Amino acid sequence: MNVLRSVLFAASCMPAFSANAEPVTYTIDASHTKVYWETRHFGTSTHRGRFDTVEGSIVLDRDKANGEVSVSIATGSVSSGVPALDNVLRGGRFLSTDAYPTAYFIAKQLHFDGDHLNSLRGEFTLRGVSKPLSLNASNFACRVDAMRNREVCGGDFEADILRSDYGSTFGLPFVGDKVRLLISIEGVRQ
């Protein structure tokens, strides 16, 4: 019976791209959402890490093939796997987490190719500096989560930023200026 109920619920969610669809809001599921980063270190290896505390929402207007994404990242949740390095990253030379405890990405332009979400265009704010940013989608899909009996949408997005654009120049050129952001995100329909 649970399987039948899940199938019927899934069927009710599937006409998401039909005419007269209303915008749908999804709350970011923090347990399934991470922001990963990577940058070159002294031209030899790549340092990688993540931010563990991410919140926000997604609004999809499938009828108009548009929407809005709002993500906040607690900069103090940076984790490289090396506690001493994490303390350096939190300091004033890199993330300056005491002065700027939150980074933001707000996108009001979602670009679709048919039903496929290609990119998000918006503004990224880090260390109090805001710059335009496009996130490219390597995948994006929606499904019905049988455990929650709700639609879940998510995907993987990536972009490159220059940390010097946000006022972090310490260690250049030995510590890379280019930082690759990889964002894995899931949102639960409200």
C-alpha positions as CSV (number, residue, x, y, z in Angstrom):
1,M,0.0,0.0,0.0
2,N,2.9,2.4,0.8
3,V,4.3,1.7,-2.7
4,L,0.9,2.5,-4.3
5,R,0.7,5.7,-2.3
6,S,4.2,6.7,-3.3
7,V,3.4,6.0,-7.0
8,L,0.2,8.1,-6.8
9,F,2.0,10.9,-5.1
10,A,4.8,10.8,-7.7
11,A,2.2,10.9,-10.4
12,S,0.6,14.0,-8.9
13,C,4.0,15.7,-8.8
14,M,5.1,14.8,-12.4
15,P,3.1,17.3,-14.4
16,A,5.5,19.9,-12.9
17,F,6.3,21.4,-16.3
18,S,2.6,21.6,-17.4
19,A,0.8,24.9,-18.2
20,N,-0.4,27.0,-15.3
21,A,2.1,25.5,-12.9
22,E,2.6,27.7,-9.8
23,P,6.0,28.5,-8.4
24,V,7.1,25.8,-5.9
25,T,9.3,26.5,-2.9
26,Y,11.9,24.0,-1.7
27,T,13.9,24.3,1.6
28,I,17.5,23.3,1.4
29,D,18.1,20.0,3.2
30,A,21.3,20.8,5.1
31,S,22.1,17.1,5.6
32,H,22.3,16.6,1.8
33,T,23.8,20.0,0.8
34,K,27.5,20.9,0.9
35,V,29.7,23.5,-0.7
36,Y,33.1,22.1,-1.6
37,W,36.2,24.1,-2.6
38,E,39.6,23.5,-4.1
39,T,42.6,25.5,-4.9
40,R,46.2,24.9,-6.0
41,H,48.9,24.9,-3.3
42,F,52.4,26.1,-4.3
43,G,51.7,24.9,-7.9
44,T,52.0,21.3,-6.9
45,S,48.9,19.9,-5.3
46,T,45.3,20.8,-4.8
47,H,43.9,21.6,-1.4
48,R,40.3,20.7,-0.9
49,G,37.7,21.2,1.7
50,R,34.1,22.0,2.4
51,F,31.7,24.2,4.2
52,D,29.4,22.2,6.4
53,T,26.7,24.6,7.3
54,V,24.5,25.7,4.4
55,E,21.0,27.0,4.5
56,G,18.5,28.5,2.0
57,S,15.7,28.0,-0.4
58,I,14.9,27.3,-4.0
59,V,11.8,28.6,-5.9
60,L,11.1,26.9,-9.2
61,D,8.6,28.4,-11.6
62,R,8.5,25.6,-14.2
63,D,5.8,27.2,-16.3
64,K,8.1,30.2,-16.9
65,A,11.3,28.2,-16.8
66,N,12.7,30.4,-14.1
67,G,13.0,30.8,-10.4
68,E,15.2,32.0,-7.5
69,V,17.9,30.4,-5.4
70,S,19.1,31.8,-2.1
71,V,22.0,30.1,-0.2
72,S,23.8,31.2,2.9
73,I,27.1,29.6,3.9
74,A,28.5,29.8,7.4
75,T,32.2,30.6,6.7
76,G,33.2,29.4,10.1
77,S,32.1,25.9,9.1
78,V,35.1,25.6,6.7
79,S,36.7,22.1,7.0
80,S,39.9,21.1,5.3
81,G,40.5,18.0,7.4
82,V,43.4,19.8,9.1
83,P,42.3,21.8,12.2
84,A,45.4,24.1,12.1
85,L,44.7,25.0,8.4
86,D,41.0,25.5,9.3
87,N,42.1,28.1,11.9
88,V,44.2,29.9,9.3
89,L,41.4,29.8,6.7
90,R,39.0,31.4,9.3
91,G,41.4,34.2,10.0
92,G,41.6,37.7,8.5
93,R,43.9,36.8,5.7
94,F,41.4,34.3,4.1
95,L,37.7,34.1,5.1
96,S,37.8,36.6,8.0
97,T,34.9,34.7,9.6
98,D,34.6,37.0,12.7
99,A,33.9,40.0,10.5
100,Y,32.0,38.1,7.8
101,P,30.4,35.0,9.3
102,T,28.2,34.4,6.2
103,A,28.8,34.1,2.5
104,Y,25.7,34.4,0.2
105,F,24.7,33.3,-3.3
106,I,21.4,34.7,-4.6
107,A,20.4,33.8,-8.1
108,K,17.3,35.3,-9.8
109,Q,18.1,33.9,-13.3
110,L,17.7,30.2,-13.8
111,H,18.5,29.1,-17.4
112,F,16.8,26.0,-18.7
113,D,17.2,24.0,-21.9
114,G,13.7,22.4,-22.2
115,D,13.2,20.7,-18.8
116,H,17.0,20.7,-18.0
117,L,18.4,23.3,-15.7
118,N,21.7,24.5,-17.2
119,S,22.8,27.3,-15.0
120,L,22.1,29.8,-12.2
121,R,23.1,33.4,-12.5
122,G,23.3,35.7,-9.6
123,E,25.5,37.4,-7.1
124,F,28.0,35.9,-4.7
125,T,29.0,37.8,-1.5
126,L,32.1,36.8,0.4
127,R,34.0,39.0,2.9
128,G,31.4,41.7,2.3
129,V,32.2,42.0,-1.4
130,S,29.5,41.1,-4.0
131,K,30.3,40.0,-7.5
132,P,28.2,38.4,-10.3
133,L,28.5,34.6,-10.5
134,S,27.2,31.9,-12.7
135,L,26.9,28.3,-11.5
136,N,26.9,25.7,-14.2
137,A,24.7,22.6,-13.5
138,S,26.4,19.3,-14.2
139,N,23.1,17.6,-13.3
140,F,19.7,18.5,-11.8
141,A,16.7,16.3,-11.2
142,C,13.6,15.9,-9.1
143,R,12.1,12.8,-7.5
144,V,9.6,11.8,-4.9
145,D,11.3,10.8,-1.6
146,A,9.2,7.8,-0.3
147,M,10.4,8.3,3.2
148,R,9.2,11.9,3.4
149,N,6.4,11.5,0.9
150,R,7.6,14.8,-0.7
151,E,9.2,15.9,-3.9
152,V,13.0,16.5,-3.6
153,C,15.0,18.4,-6.2
154,G,18.7,18.7,-6.4
155,G,21.9,18.7,-8.4
156,D,25.5,19.5,-8.7
157,F,26.8,23.0,-9.6
158,E,30.2,24.4,-10.2
159,A,32.0,27.7,-10.7
160,D,35.4,29.3,-10.4
161,I,36.1,32.5,-8.4
162,L,39.2,34.6,-7.8
163,R,39.7,35.0,-4.1
164,S,41.5,38.3,-4.8
165,D,38.2,39.7,-6.1
166,Y,36.9,39.3,-2.6
167,G,39.9,40.9,-0.8
168,S,41.8,37.7,0.0
169,T,45.3,38.1,-1.4
170,F,47.5,36.5,1.2
171,G,49.9,33.9,-0.1
172,L,49.5,34.9,-3.8
173,P,50.8,33.4,-6.1
174,F,51.9,30.4,-4.0
175,V,48.4,29.7,-2.7
176,G,46.2,29.8,-5.8
177,D,44.0,32.7,-6.6
178,K,41.4,30.6,-8.5
179,V,39.1,28.7,-6.2
180,R,36.8,26.1,-7.7
181,L,33.4,25.8,-6.0
182,L,31.5,22.6,-6.2
183,I,28.0,22.7,-4.8
184,S,25.8,19.6,-4.1
185,I,22.4,20.7,-3.1
186,E,19.0,19.1,-2.4
187,G,15.8,20.9,-1.5
188,V,12.6,19.5,-0.1
189,R,9.2,20.8,-1.5
190,Q,7.2,22.8,1.0
